[in-house]
């Protein structure tokens, strides 16, 4: 039976959360053969491998454990994309989980869907605050096929890793050279296959449950600042691939993707201005020098940046950053 979905589950130091994650994937018996779950142990020093092997033993048609040396998140995605047999490919972090009922319906629907992209809703789970927050797409019509060359402007907010399933062939067509041993490479999985995708289908179901608040989580501001060079590497690679392929895009798709890149460029400015003054001065100058050399410099350097800097910087640093921005 053809696998309809490959789930790539990167596993590193998450043994506490892994059983909940994997239990959420146990669905109706007749649907399990349609599912492939690649449990990729990225040199994890805890007992995650033993936990994963229990699921592989119990559900050998669905779960497969891949044990590898530590290479970081990008190396796991690269391995999963290379080995996946499913028509669609999706990523589930091992400290997150799926709503089981929504997942069962999702796999059922994949039997008949044939678009390059399928997106769903997701929920942020603030488990230590005992609250949840649903992220839906209220302006996007469910159960409609969208032409990404002509209608992509209607899909703001759709291309987030937690929402996305791409056709595996489309992901492979993107030929993503994931940087190893850095964080935030999920951005590339979410963004680069879009260059080649032709159509999208939206299912308004709260599938992905995204844990917020775990110690050491890569989305924590302090962690982002500490690993900022990885962020820069990912942004530069995203922009480089855009410049290679923009001539093959429709004007509407090009504008949509450029707007996404602009958001990342501006985000990186915000990261840098929260450093100590000496580091901020040096790294802002280097980053600004790179941005200024891009053909899209005027797009990236509108008044929003100056406004952001003014609002978040001490005045004496704002004067400096405003000065280099004008140079």
Rosetta blueprint (number, residue, H / E / L):
1 X L
2 X L
3 X L
4 X L
5 X E
6 X E
7 X E
8 X E
9 X E
10 X E
11 X E
12 X L
13 X L
14 X L
15 X H
16 X H
17 X H
18 X H
19 X H
20 X H
21 X H
22 X H
23 X H
24 X L
25 X L
26 X L
27 X L
28 X L
29 X H
30 X H
31 X H
32 X H
33 X L
34 X L
35 X E
36 X E
37 X E
38 X E
39 X E
40 X E
41 X E
42 X E
43 X L
44 X L
45 X L
46 X L
47 X L
48 X H
49 X H
50 X H
51 X H
52 X H
53 X H
54 X H
55 X H
56 X H
57 X H
58 X H
59 X L
60 X L
61 X L
62 X L
63 X E
64 X E
65 X E
66 X E
67 X E
68 X E
69 X L
70 X L
71 X L
72 X L
73 X H
74 X H
75 X H
76 X H
77 X H
78 X H
79 X H
80 X H
81 X H
82 X H
83 X H
84 X L
85 X L
86 X L
87 X L
88 X E
89 X E
90 X E
91 X E
92 X L
93 X L
94 X L
95 X L
96 X L
97 X E
98 X E
99 X L
100 X H
101 X H
102 X H
103 X H
104 X H
105 X H
106 X H
107 X H
108 X H
109 X H
110 X L
111 X L
112 X L
113 X L
114 X L
115 X L
116 X L
117 X E
118 X E
119 X E
120 X E
121 X E
122 X E
123 X E
124 X E
125 X E
126 X E
127 X L
128 X L
129 X L
130 X L
131 X E
132 X E
133 X E
134 X E
135 X E
136 X L
137 X L
138 X L
139 X L
140 X L
141 X L
142 X L
143 X L
144 X L
145 X E
146 X E
147 X E
148 X L
149 X L
150 X L
151 X L
152 X H
153 X H
154 X H
155 X L
156 X L
157 X L
158 X L
159 X L
160 X L
161 X L
162 X L
163 X L
164 X E
165 X E
166 X E
167 X E
168 X H
169 X H
170 X H
171 X H
172 X H
173 X H
174 X H
175 X L
176 X L
177 X L
178 X L
179 X L
180 X L
181 X L
182 X L
183 X L
184 X L
185 X L
186 X H
187 X H
188 X H
189 X H
190 X H
191 X H
192 X H
193 X H
194 X H
195 X H
196 X L
197 X L
198 X L
199 X E
200 X E
201 X E
202 X E
203 X E
204 X E
205 X E
206 X E
207 X E
208 X E
209 X E
210 X E
211 X E
212 X L
213 X L
214 X L
215 X L
216 X L
217 X L
218 X L
219 X L
220 X L
221 X H
222 X H
223 X H
224 X H
225 X H
226 X H
227 X L
228 X H
229 X H
230 X H
231 X H
232 X H
233 X H
234 X H
235 X H
236 X H
237 X H
238 X H
239 X H
240 X H
241 X H
242 X H
243 X H
244 X H
245 X H
246 X H
247 X H
248 X H
249 X L
250 X L
251 X H
252 X H
253 X H
254 X H
255 X H
256 X H
257 X H
258 X H
259 X H
260 X H
261 X H
262 X H
263 X H
264 X H
265 X H
266 X H
267 X H
268 X H
269 X H
270 X H
271 X H
272 X H
273 X L
274 X L
275 X L
276 X L
277 X H
278 X H
279 X H
280 X H
281 X H
282 X H
283 X H
284 X H
285 X H
286 X H
287 X H
288 X H
289 X H
290 X H
291 X H
292 X H
293 X L
294 X L
295 X L
296 X L
297 X H
298 X H
299 X H
300 X H
301 X L
302 X L
303 X H
304 X H
305 X H
306 X H
307 X H
308 X H
309 X H
310 X H
311 X H
312 X H
313 X L
314 X L
315 X H
316 X H
317 X H
318 X H
319 X H
320 X H
321 X H
322 X H
323 X H
324 X H
325 X H
326 X H
327 X L
